[in-house]
Amino acid sequence: MMDLKSKKHYIAIIGGSISGSEAAKVLADKGIRVVVFEMNNLPYGKIEDGLPCWHVGLRDKQEKNIDEKLDNENIRYVPKVQIGKDIPFKDLVEDWGFSAVILANGAWKDRPLPVENIEKFRGKELIYQNSLLYWFNHKHEPDYDGRIYEMEDGAVVVGGGLASLDVMKIGMIELVQKALKEQKGIDIDMFEMEKKGINKILSDNDTSLEELGLKGMTLVYRREAKDMPLKAAKDNSPESKRKAEEVSEKLLNKYVDKYLFKFLPLHIPVDFIEHNCSLKGIVFQEVEIKEGRVVPIDKFETLQTSQVISSIGSLPKKIEGLPYDRDWLKMRKDVDYMVEGFDNVFAVGNAVTGKGNIQESKIHGRKITEKIIEEQLIDIDLLEEWLKSFNEKVTDETRKETDSIENFIKDQPVQSEEIIQTILDKTKAFHDKVGYTTYKEWIREKTPIRLENMLSKL
C-alpha cells in the first residue's frame, strides 16, 4: 500500500500510452500519486494495435519506454477499465476524490467514410482501418477471438498518407501470400514479403500477379501524389514545400513499384453500387485542386469491387459527460490543455485534437500514435530516427504541460487519508476483478505471443 503520510495529491490519468505514461511519470517523479486507467490490458495504444507488426524493433523500443515510466511506486495502473462505461466520468470527477483528471486517451474511432448510407455495409464489404490493423496484428495468436478478415482481390482503399500505404501493404501481402501458397506451394512469411516487396518476391519465384490471377488493390486519394503527407516540409518556404512534394511523390511511386498496387488520384467517393444487399462497387467523382482546395467536377468513375477499406483518419471516442465541439473536446481558450467547464480536468494527446502537424501544432503529446503511422518514412531506420526525435519533443512538451497542470492544483487541499484509502480500495476492486498483482507481472502475462517468435520456432 502507498504511504498515506506523503501528503501529496492523487491524480487520475485516462490512457496509458505515450502521452499518458509521460504525464504519469512527470507527476510520479514529483511524489504525486497517480492512477492510470487503461481500457485495454496493455497501455501501448496504437503502438501495439495500430502499428503493423512488422515494425518489431520500433514496437519493442516504444513499449519498453512506456513500461519504464509506468512501473513506478507512485503509479497505480488499472487495466480493463473504460471511463464512461465502467466508471461514469461524472463519478470519476465528483465522487472519487481526485485532485485532477488528465485525459490522454487515443484516437480509436474511425472517421466515417463520407458516402450516404454506406455504413450499412460496415463489418461486411466495408472495412475500417483500425479494426483491420488490429486483426492483422493479432490474428496469429492462438486465443484470438476477434473479427476475421479476408482480403478481396480488387479491393479499393480510400485514404492518403502512410497509414493508407500500410493498409495497401497488408492487403497485397495477404493476397499474394495466399495465392503463392495455394497455386505454387510456396510459403513465404509476412516479414520477408514486407521487407523484400511483392515485386521482388514474385520475380524471385518466376511468377507475376497476372499468372496468379490477381488484379491487385487500388488506392484512391482526393489529391495528387505530391500532396500525400509522406514527407513534411522543413519550413513554410516555397522551396521547402516543393522539395517535400517531390519526395512524397517519389516515395509513393516506390511503394507502388514495390508492392504492385494501383493509385488513382484526384477522386472522392460519392456513391455505391448495391446488388442483393451487397456492395458491388464505389462511385467516385473527379476533382481538381484550385488554390489548394479540392473542387469536384462533373466527371464520375465507378470501380467495381466487393470490398472497400476506409483509411481516412481516426477520432477520439467521446466520453459522456465531457463537452465536445463536433468531434473534438472543447478546450478553454485561455488554457489550451484545460477542458471547458471544469477547473480540474485537463487533456493531452489525441484527446485534444487531431488537427495540424508537427510544424504547425504546439505539441503536448497530441497525435503521437497517429503520427507514428501517418508520417513514418519508408525506411525503418529513418522511421526510428524520426520517431526518436519526435518523441523527445513530445516528452519535453508533455513535461511542460504537466508542470503547468501541477501549478493549477498545488494550492488545492490535499485529499484526506479517508479519501485516499477510498481511491486505493476502489482501484483494488478493479485489480481483483481481473487478477492484477504487479505491473511487471501483468505485462508479462498479458503481452501476446509475437509472430516473429512463432515463426522462429518452426
C-alpha positions, 0 to 999 in steps of 0.5 A, spaced: 500 500 500 502 507 498 504 511 504 498 515 506 503 520 510 506 523 503 501 528 503 501 529 496 495 529 491 492 523 487 491 524 480 487 520 475 490 519 468 485 516 462 490 512 457 496 509 458 500 510 452 505 515 450 502 521 452 499 518 458 505 514 461 509 521 460 504 525 464 504 519 469 511 519 470 512 527 470 507 527 476 510 520 479 517 523 479 514 529 483 511 524 489 504 525 486 500 519 486 497 517 480 492 512 477 492 510 470 486 507 467 487 503 461 481 500 457 485 495 454 490 490 458 496 493 455 497 501 455 501 501 448 495 504 444 496 504 437 503 502 438 501 495 439 494 495 435 495 500 430 502 499 428 503 493 423 507 488 426 512 488 422 515 494 425 518 489 431 524 493 433 520 500 433 514 496 437 519 493 442 523 500 443 516 504 444 513 499 449 519 498 453 519 506 454 512 506 456 513 500 461 519 504 464 515 510 466 509 506 468 512 501 473 513 506 478 511 506 486 507 512 485 503 509 479 497 505 480 495 502 473 488 499 472 487 495 466 480 493 463 477 499 465 473 504 460 471 511 463 464 512 461 462 505 461 465 502 467 466 508 471 461 514 469 466 520 468 461 524 472 463 519 478 470 519 476 470 527 477 465 528 483 465 522 487 472 519 487 476 524 490 481 526 485 485 532 485 485 532 477 483 528 471 488 528 465 485 525 459 490 522 454 486 517 451 487 515 443 484 516 437 480 509 436 474 511 432 474 511 425 472 517 421 466 515 417 467 514 410 463 520 407 458 516 402 450 516 404 448 510 407 454 506 406 455 504 413 450 499 412 455 495 409 460 496 415 463 489 418 461 486 411 464 489 404 466 495 408 472 495 412 475 500 417 482 501 418 483 500 425 479 494 426 483 491 420 490 493 423 488 490 429 486 483 426 492 483 422 496 484 428 493 479 432 490 474 428 496 469 429 495 468 436 492 462 438 486 465 443 484 470 438 477 471 438 476 477 434 473 479 427 476 475 421 478 478 415 479 476 408 482 480 403 478 481 396 482 481 390 480 488 387 479 491 393 479 499 393 482 503 399 480 510 400 485 514 404 492 518 403 498 518 407 502 512 410 497 509 414 493 508 407 500 505 404 500 500 410 493 498 409 495 497 401 501 493 404 497 488 408 492 487 403 497 485 397 501 481 402 495 477 404 493 476 397 499 474 394 501 470 400 495 466 399 495 465 392 503 463 392 501 458 397 495 455 394 497 455 386 505 454 387 506 451 394 510 456 396 510 459 403 513 465 404 512 469 411 509 476 412 516 479 414 520 477 408 514 479 403 514 486 407 521 487 407 523 484 400 516 487 396 511 483 392 515 485 386 521 482 388 518 476 391 514 474 385 520 475 380 524 471 385 519 465 384 518 466 376 511 468 377 507 475 376 500 477 379 497 476 372 499 468 372 496 468 379 490 471 377 490 477 381 488 484 379 491 487 385 488 493 390 487 500 388 488 506 392 484 512 391 486 519 394 482 526 393 489 529 391 495 528 387 501 524 389 505 530 391 500 532 396 500 525 400 503 527 407 509 522 406 514 527 407 513 534 411 516 540 409 522 543 413 519 550 413 513 554 410 518 556 404 516 555 397 522 551 396 521 547 402 514 545 400 516 543 393 522 539 395 517 535 400 512 534 394 517 531 390 519 526 395 512 524 397 511 523 390 517 519 389 516 515 395 509 513 393 511 511 386 516 506 390 511 503 394 507 502 388 513 499 384 514 495 390 508 492 392 504 492 385 498 496 387 494 501 383 493 509 385 488 513 382 488 520 384 484 526 384 477 522 386 472 522 392 467 517 393 460 519 392 456 513 391 455 505 391 453 500 387 448 495 391 446 488 388 442 483 393 444 487 399 451 487 397 456 492 395 458 491 388 462 497 387 464 505 389 462 511 385 467 516 385 467 523 382 473 527 379 476 533 382 481 538 381 485 542 386 484 550 385 488 554 390 489 548 394 482 546 395 479 540 392 473 542 387 469 536 384 467 536 377 462 533 373 466 527 371 464 520 375 468 513 375 465 507 378 470 501 380 467 495 381 469 491 387 466 487 393 470 490 398 472 497 400 477 499 406 476 506 409 483 509 411 481 516 412 483 518 419 481 516 426 477 520 432 477 520 439 471 516 442 467 521 446 466 520 453 459 522 456 459 527 460 465 531 457 463 537 452 465 536 445 465 541 439 463 536 433 468 531 434 473 534 438 473 536 446 472 543 447 478 546 450 478 553 454 481 558 450 485 561 455 488 554 457 489 550 451 490 543 455 484 545 460 477 542 458 471 547 458 467 547 464 471 544 469 477 547 473 480 540 474 480 536 468 485 537 463 487 533 456 493 531 452 494 527 446 489 525 441 484 527 446 485 534 444 485 534 437 487 531 431 488 537 427 495 540 424 502 537 424 508 537 427 510 544 424 504 547 425 501 544 432 504 546 439 505 539 441 503 536 448 503 529 446 497 530 441 497 525 435 503 521 437 500 514 435 497 517 429 503 520 427 507 514 428 503 511 422 501 517 418 508 520 417 513 514 418 518 514 412 519 508 408 525 506 411 525 503 418 531 506 420 529 513 418 522 511 421 526 510 428 530 516 427 524 520 426 520 517 431 526 518 436 526 525 435 519 526 435 518 523 441 523 527 445 519 533 443 513 530 445 516 528 452 519 535 453 512 538 451 508 533 455 513 535 461 511 542 460 504 541 460 504 537 466 508 542 470 503 547 468 497 542 470 501 541 477 501 549 478 493 549 477 492 544 483 498 545 488 494 550 492 488 545 492 487 541 499 490 535 499 485 529 499 484 526 506 487 519 508 479 517 508 479 519 501 485 516 499 484 509 502 477 510 498 481 511 491 486 505 493 480 500 495 476 502 489 482 501 484 483 494 488 476 492 486 478 493 479 485 489 480 481 483 483 476 483 478 481 481 473 487 478 477 492 484 477 498 483 482 504 487 479 505 491 473 511 487 471 507 481 472 501 483 468 505 485 462 508 479 462 502 475 462 498 479 458 503 481 452 501 476 446 505 471 443 509 475 437 509 472 430 516 473 429 517 468 435 512 463 432 515 463 426 522 462 429 520 456 432 518 452 426 
